[in-house]
Amino acid sequence: MDFRFEIMTEVSINKQARLSQHLTSSSVATLGHSSELDGSRLSPHFTLGELCKTSAKTQDGNIPSHVHIENLKRLCGWLEMLRSEWNKRYGEGDDPIVINSGYRSEAVNKAVGGVKGSNHLTGCAADIRVAGIEQLVRYATILLDISDESQEDFDELLLERSPRGGYWLHFAVRPTGNRRKVRLIQT
């Protein structure tokens, strides 16, 4: 395996559209076809809209700063490698990685019950949807393999389970100061 980090450097927003339209539009990773987000790609398969989507209604609109967008691009580099490796090992060749939650403003984080100081607040984290515990463990293994081979560290790899039995993977990577924190968490 040869893991390489590629970060896209350009994210543009259609100035004629309201940002809220961009943030709620469908994404390539979810639908498997081209996006209507007018070039607001963070990476080949992930858009700004899907990394900022939220069901929480807040006055701030959950709009990331340029610094947050740079952090999201770095995160998407890892997500692209996860997607590629998943499809090589287990997928159908073009299986998407579906994001439940990415960037969160302070207001959104509070509305959804996020922890104070969450990596979501800086655009450094994503919660990834999984079909069950087997996919959760395989995603985590792939991300650990990527870190080991690339000698790049991540900040958090949290295998999470809700009281109702749902699973998701929380993954975070910071620009610096990554802790390589791996945990199994019952929320």
SERO-4910 file (N, C-alpha, C, O; in steps of 0.05 Angstrom, whole numbers):
BEGIN
 pado doro    nc1    nc2    nc3   cac1   cac2   cac3    cc1    cc2    cc3    oc1    oc2    oc3
  Met    A     17    -23      0      0      0      0     18     25      0     38     26     14
  Asp    A     10     44    -16     24     69    -17      5     92    -12    -11     99    -29
  Phe    A      6    103     12    -13    124     19      0    151     15     21    156     26
  Arg    A    -13    168      0     -3    195     -5    -24    215      3    -48    211     -3
  Phe    A    -16    236     15    -34    257     23    -35    278      1    -15    289     -7
  Glu    A    -59    283     -9    -64    304    -28    -85    322    -17   -107    313    -10
  Ile    A    -80    347    -16    -99    367     -6   -106    385    -29    -88    398    -40
  Met    A   -132    387    -35   -140    406    -56   -137    434    -45   -143    439    -22
  Thr    A   -129    452    -62   -123    479    -52   -144    500    -59   -142    522    -50
  Glu    A   -165    493    -74   -184    513    -82   -212    504    -75   -221    482    -83
  Val    A   -226    520    -60   -255    517    -55   -268    543    -63   -262    564    -52
  Ser    A   -287    541    -81   -301    565    -89   -331    562    -85   -341    539    -86
  Ile    A   -344    583    -80   -372    584    -75   -385    600    -97   -375    622   -104
  Asn    A   -407    591   -108   -423    606   -127   -435    630   -112   -452    627    -94
  Lys    A   -426    654   -119   -434    678   -105   -463    685   -110   -475    701    -94
  Gln    A   -476    674   -130   -504    679   -136   -522    663   -118   -545    670   -113
  Ala    A   -512    641   -107   -528    623    -90   -523    631    -61   -501    640    -54
  Arg    A   -543    627    -44   -539    631    -16   -522    608     -5   -525    585    -14
  Leu    A   -505    613     14   -488    592     25   -504    570     36   -496    546     35
  Ser    A   -527    576     48   -544    554     59   -552    534     37   -556    511     43
  Gln    A   -554    544     12   -561    525    -10   -537    506    -15   -542    482    -19
  His    A   -513    516    -13   -490    499    -17   -488    479      6   -482    455      1
  Leu    A   -494    487     30   -490    470     53   -511    448     55   -508    429     70
  Thr    A   -533    451     41   -554    431     43   -557    415     17   -575    398     15
  Ser    A   -541    420     -3   -543    406    -28   -533    377    -25   -518    371     -7
  Ser    A   -541    360    -43   -532    332    -44   -503    331    -50   -492    350    -63
  Ser    A   -490    310    -43   -461    308    -47   -455    284    -65   -470    265    -68
  Val    A   -431    285    -77   -421    263    -93   -418    237    -77   -426    216    -86
  Ala    A   -407    240    -53   -402    216    -37   -429    202    -29   -430    178    -28
  Thr    A   -449    218    -25   -475    206    -18   -490    195    -42   -501    173    -41
  Leu    A   -489    209    -64   -505    202    -87   -489    186   -108   -501    173   -125
  Gly    A   -463    189   -108   -447    175   -128   -447    187   -156   -440    174   -175
  His    A   -456    212   -158   -454    226   -184   -447    255   -179   -444    264   -156
  Ser    A   -443    271   -201   -432    297   -198   -449    315   -180   -474    313   -180
  Ser    A   -436    334   -167   -449    352   -148   -458    377   -162   -447    385   -183
  Glu    A   -477    390   -150   -486    416   -159   -475    439   -143   -486    460   -142
  Leu    A   -452    434   -130   -441    454   -111   -422    473   -124   -407    487   -110
  Asp    A   -421    475   -151   -406    495   -165   -377    497   -156   -367    519   -151
  Gly    A   -363    475   -154   -335    475   -149   -327    477   -120   -303    480   -114
  Ser    A   -346    474   -101   -338    475    -73   -329    448    -63   -339    439    -42
  Arg    A   -311    436    -77   -300    410    -70   -277    413    -51   -260    430    -55
  Leu    A   -276    397    -31   -253    396    -13   -233    375    -22   -209    377    -16
  Ser    A   -243    355    -37   -227    333    -48   -243    321    -71   -266    329    -75
  Pro    A   -232    301    -85   -248    290   -107   -275    279   -100   -294    281   -117
  His    A   -279    269    -76   -305    256    -69   -319    270    -46   -341    260    -38
  Phe    A   -309    291    -36   -322    305    -13   -325    334    -18   -308    348    -29
  Thr    A   -349    344    -11   -355    372    -15   -357    388     11   -361    376     32
  Leu    A   -355    414      8   -358    431     31   -386    427     43   -390    427     68
  Gly    A   -406    425     26   -434    421     35   -437    397     53   -451    399     74
  Glu    A   -426    374     45   -430    350     62   -414    351     87   -422    338    107
  Leu    A   -392    365     88   -376    367    113   -387    389    131   -377    392    154
  Cys    A   -407    404    123   -419    425    140   -448    421    144   -461    437    158
  Lys    A   -460    400    133   -488    396    136   -496    391    166   -480    379    181
  Thr    A   -519    400    173   -529    396    200   -559    398    200   -571    412    183
  Ser    A   -572    384    218   -601    387    220   -608    408    241   -631    416    244
  Ala    A   -587    417    256   -591    438    277   -596    465    263   -580    473    246
  Lys    A   -617    478    271   -623    504    260   -611    525    279   -621    529    301
  Thr    A   -591    539    269   -578    560    285   -576    585    269   -577    585    245
  Gln    A   -574    608    283   -572    633    270   -546    637    254   -546    652    234
  Asp    A   -525    624    262   -499    628    249   -496    613    222   -477    618    207
  Gly    A   -515    595    216   -514    581    190   -492    560    188   -489    549    166
  Asn    A   -477    555    209   -456    535    209   -436    540    186   -429    522    172
  Ile    A   -427    565    183   -409    573    162   -380    572    171   -373    586    190
  Pro    A   -363    556    159   -335    554    167   -318    577    157   -324    589    137
  Ser    A   -297    583    172   -277    603    163   -258    590    144   -259    566    139
  His    A   -240    607    133   -220    596    115   -201    576    129   -193    556    117
  Val    A   -195    581    154   -179    563    170   -193    536    173   -181    515    171
  His    A   -219    538    180   -235    513    182   -235    497    156   -233    473    156
  Ile    A   -237    511    134   -238    498    108   -211    484    102   -210    462     91
  Glu    A   -189    497    109   -163    484    106   -161    458    123   -151    438    113
  Asn    A   -171    460    147   -172    436    164   -190    414    152   -183    390    152
  Leu    A   -212    422    140   -230    402    127   -216    389    103   -220    365     99
  Lys    A   -201    405     88   -186    393     66   -166    372     75   -164    351     63
  Arg    A   -152    378     97   -132    359    108   -147    333    116   -138    311    110
  Leu    A   -170    337    130   -186    314    138   -195    298    114   -195    273    114
  Cys    A   -203    311     93   -213    298     69   -191    282     55   -196    262     42
  Gly    A   -166    290     58   -144    274     47   -144    246     59   -140    226     45
  Trp    A   -148    245     85   -150    219     99   -175    204     90   -174    180     86
  Leu    A   -198    218     88   -223    205     80   -221    194     52   -232    173     46
  Glu    A   -206    208     34   -202    197      7   -186    171      8   -193    152     -6
  Met    A   -166    170     25   -150    146     27   -166    123     39   -164    100     31
  Leu    A   -183    129     59   -201    110     71   -220     98     50   -223     74     48
  Arg    A   -231    116     34   -250    108     13   -236     89     -8   -247     68    -15
  Ser    A   -213     98    -16   -198     82    -36   -191     54    -25   -194     34    -39
  Glu    A   -180     54     -1   -171     28     11   -195     10     17   -194    -14     13
  Trp    A   -217     22     27   -241      6     32   -250     -8      6   -256    -32      6
  Asn    A   -251      7    -16   -260     -4    -41   -241    -25    -52   -250    -44    -65
  Lys    A   -215    -22    -47   -196    -43    -55   -200    -69    -40   -200    -91    -51
  Arg    A   -204    -66    -14   -206    -90      4   -234   -102      5   -236   -127      3
  Tyr    A   -254    -86      7   -281    -97     14   -304    -87     -4   -325   -100     -5
  Gly    A   -301    -64    -16   -323    -51    -29   -330    -61    -56   -318    -81    -66
  Glu    A   -348    -48    -68   -358    -54    -95   -343    -39   -116   -350    -40   -140
  Gly    A   -322    -24   -109   -306     -9   -127   -311     21   -126   -293     36   -133
  Asp    A   -335     29   -118   -341     57   -117   -359     64    -93   -376     82    -95
  Asp    A   -356     49    -72   -372     53    -48   -365     80    -36   -341     87    -33
  Pro    A   -384     96    -28   -379    122    -16   -372    120     14   -379    100     26
  Ile    A   -360    140     24   -357    144     53   -378    165     60   -377    187     49
  Val    A   -396    159     78   -418    178     84   -412    191    111   -407    179    131
  Ile    A   -414    218    110   -408    234    133   -434    241    148   -452    252    136
  Asn    A   -435    235    173   -458    243    190   -454    272    200   -474    287    201
  Ser    A   -430    279    207   -425    305    218   -395    312    213   -378    296    216
  Gly    A   -390    337    205   -363    347    201   -360    372    217   -361    372    242
  Tyr    A   -355    395    204   -351    420    217   -377    428    232   -399    424    223
  Arg    A   -373    438    257   -395    449    273   -387    476    284   -366    479    296
  Ser    A   -404    496    281   -400    521    294   -406    517    324   -416    496    332
  Glu    A   -399    536    341   -404    534    369   -434    529    374   -442    513    391
  Ala    A   -451    544    360   -480    541    363   -490    514    356   -506    502    370
  Val    A   -480    503    333   -488    476    325   -478    455    344   -493    437    352
  Asn    A   -453    458    353   -442    439    371   -458    438    397   -464    416    408
  Lys    A   -466    461    407   -483    462    431   -510    450    426   -521    435    443
  Ala    A   -522    456    403   -549    446    396   -550    415    394   -570    403    401
  Val    A   -528    403    385   -527    374    381   -515    359    406   -513    335    405
  Gly    A   -508    374    426   -497    362    450   -468    354    448   -459    335    462
  Gly    A   -453    367    430   -425    361    426   -408    370    450   -416    388    465
  Val    A   -385    358    454   -368    365    477   -354    391    472   -347    398    449
  Lys    A   -349    406    493   -334    431    492   -306    424    483   -293    405    493
  Gly    A   -295    440    465   -268    435    454   -267    414    433   -245    404    426
  Ser    A   -290    405    422   -291    384    402   -274    392    377   -273    415    370
  Asn    A   -262    372    365   -247    376    340   -266    384    318   -257    395    297
  His    A   -292    379    320   -312    388    301   -312    418    298   -317    429    277
  Leu    A   -307    432    320   -307    461    321   -286    474    303   -290    497    295
  Thr    A   -265    460    298   -243    471    281   -243    459    253   -225    466    238
  Gly    A   -262    442    247   -262    429    221   -242    406    219   -234    398    197
  Cys    A   -233    396    242   -213    375    242   -225    347    246   -210    328    247
  Ala    A   -252    345    248   -264    318    254   -288    313    237   -302    331    227
  Ala    A   -293    287    233   -317    278    219   -327    253    233   -312    236    242
  Asp    A   -354    251    235   -367    226    244   -375    212    219   -390    223    202
  Ile    A   -367    187    216   -371    172    192   -392    150    197   -390    135    216
  Arg    A   -412    149    179   -433    129    181   -422    102    175   -406     99    156
  Val    A   -430     82    190   -423     54    184   -448     36    184   -468     44    197
  Ala    A   -446     14    171   -469     -5    169   -471    -22    194   -492    -35    198
  Gly    A   -450    -24    210   -451    -41    233   -423    -43    245   -404    -30    236
  Ile    A   -420    -59    265   -395    -61    280   -372    -72    262   -349    -63    265
  Glu    A   -378    -89    244   -357   -100    226   -345    -78    209   -321    -76    207
  Gln    A   -362    -62    196   -352    -40    180   -337    -19    197   -317     -8    189
  Leu    A   -347    -15    221   -334      4    240   -305     -5    246   -287     11    244
  Val    A   -302    -30    252   -275    -41    258   -257    -40    233   -233    -34    235
  Arg    A   -268    -47    210   -252    -46    186   -244    -18    178   -221    -14    170
  Tyr    A   -261      1    181   -254     29    176   -231     37    195   -211     49    186
  Ala    A   -234     31    220   -213     38    240   -187     25    233   -166     38    235
  Thr    A   -187      0    225   -163    -14    217   -150     -1    194   -125      2    193
  Ile    A   -165      6    174   -154     19    150   -141     46    158   -119     51    149
  Leu    A   -154     61    175   -142     87    183   -117     83    199    -98     99    197
  Leu    A   -116     63    216    -91     56    231    -69     48    211    -46     56    214
  Asp    A    -76     32    191    -56     24    171    -45     48    156    -21     50    151
  Ile    A    -63     66    148    -55     90    134    -35    106    151    -15    116    142
  Ser    A    -42    110    177    -24    125    195      3    111    198     24    125    196
  Asp    A      3     85    201     28     70    204     46     72    180     69     78    181
  Glu    A     34     68    156     49     68    132     59     96    124     82     99    115
  Ser    A     42    115    127     49    143    119     66    157    141     78    178    135
  Gln    A     67    146    164     80    158    187     68    186    194     82    203    204
  Glu    A     43    189    188     27    213    195      9    205    217     -5    185    216
  Asp    A      7    222    237    -11    216    259    -38    230    256    -40    250    243
  Phe    A    -57    219    269    -84    230    271    -88    238    300    -71    232    317
  Asp    A   -109    253    306   -114    261    333   -132    241    348   -125    232    370
  Glu    A   -155    235    336   -174    217    349   -186    196    329   -192    203    307
  Leu    A   -188    172    339   -201    150    324   -219    137    345   -210    120    361
  Leu    A   -244    146    345   -263    137    366   -285    119    354   -300    128    337
  Leu    A   -286     95    363   -307     76    354   -330     80    373   -328     73    397
  Glu    A   -352     92    363   -373    100    381   -399     84    377   -405     75    355
  Arg    A   -414     81    399   -439     67    399   -459     82    415   -453     90    438
  Ser    A   -483     86    404   -504    100    419   -519     80    437   -517     56    433
  Pro    A   -533     90    457   -549     72    474   -569     56    459   -577     34    467
  Arg    A   -578     66    435   -598     51    419   -584     31    400   -598     18    385
  Gly    A   -558     28    401   -544      8    386   -532     17    359   -521      0    345
  Gly    A   -534     42    353   -522     52    328   -492     57    331   -483     64    353
  Tyr    A   -478     52    310   -449     55    310   -440     77    290   -454     82    270
  Trp    A   -418     91    296   -405    109    278   -376    112    285   -368    104    308
  Leu    A   -360    122    267   -332    126    272   -326    156    272   -332    170    253
  His    A   -315    165    294   -307    193    297   -277    193    290   -261    179    303
  Phe    A   -269    209    270   -241    211    262   -233    240    261   -247    257    250
  Ala    A   -210    246    273   -200    274    274   -170    275    267   -155    257    276
  Val    A   -162    295    253   -134    301    247   -130    331    249   -144    346    235
  Arg    A   -111    339    265   -105    367    269    -81    375    252    -66    358    243
  Pro    A    -77    401    248    -53    410    233    -27    402    248     -7    395    235
  Thr    A    -28    404    275     -5    397    292    -15    386    318    -39    389    324
  Gly    A      2    373    333     -5    364    360    -24    341    361    -39    338    380
  Asn    A    -23    323    341    -40    300    340    -32    280    362     -8    276    367
  Arg    A    -52    269    376    -48    252    399    -50    222    394    -43    206    412
  Arg    A    -59    214    371    -64    185    364    -81    172    386    -74    150    396
  Lys    A   -103    184    393   -121    175    413   -140    155    400   -156    162    382
  Val    A   -140    130    410   -158    109    399   -175     99    423   -164     91    443
  Arg    A   -201    100    420   -219     93    441   -244     79    430   -253     84    408
  Leu    A   -256     62    447   -283     51    443   -301     65    462   -296     64    487
  Ile    A   -322     79    452   -338     96    470   -368     89    467   -378     86    445
  Gln    A   -380     85    490   -410     82    492   -420    110    499   -414    120    520
  Thr    A   -437    121    481   -447    148    487   -473    147    502   -484    168    509
***
